[in-house]
């Protein structure tokens, strides 16, 4: 549909950052304490990630690795896997002797984790803007324009490393910020949604789909998310599975490809992996993530009691 400008997985990253910008901005505005905001953000990312790394590195890896268990556990590559991912390195670190399939991504353990580094940078940005009293619509609009411009000058950003990557991604995050700071009654408009759909189609035709996605796709993402559809209420009944799906989806797909000898068509890999990922995300939410968030909630209550 875009003439090869992007893939669906990358569009998923755009949507991820847009939703994050919306929710994280709202989190800062409702928390009332920069310290507790930082604690909540840290507890949202790291406990689930730590358990994910242990499961992938110490359970999945040994099952698939061509190395004997002793050699696998003592290989420096395993230490590098934990070290780099705990520091949120932007590159995927292979596990010793692990090759899921004979293709260009067969060695990638978890291709989704690279975004967490930049997600954390966005959290810090919101925190700093809040501390400076600049978490406002005008600043968010500036960041939206900056991000769109950064995408347009992508090659020029390459020498700037993480800063350049931040500039490339900030437009998607800022789109969510803008939607959170605008009055809902002014933006929940079917006519604007139709214009956004047309804008996406035209941007694809003009080969500027990625550059204009923060504007048109960002609006559509939050517009659709804020529509209340009672038939979909069941999706949140068993917890917030979004993070678990995000961090476990890739390694589960890779493991399924390995277990079936890379013989399944893509739609079967997707369907089966999604079913398994939902089950694992349920375990992650009820076993790790919700307890970490409750810890943040309790710390806020204790701080409020101490202040009173």
Secondary structure by P-SEA (a helix, b strand, c coil): cccccccaaaaaaaaaaaaaaaaaaaaaaaaccaaaaaaaaaaaccaaaaaaaaaaacccccccccccaaaaaacaaaaaaaaaaaacccbbbbccccccccccccccccccccaaaaaaaaaaaaaaaaaaccccaaaaaaaaaaaaaaaaacccccccaaaaaaaacaaaaaaaaaaaaccccccccaaaaaaaaaaaaaaaaaccccccccaaaaaaaaaaaaccccccccccccccaaaaaaacaaaaaaaaaaaacccccaaaaaaaaaaaaaaaaaaaaaccaaaaaaaaaaaaaaaaaaac
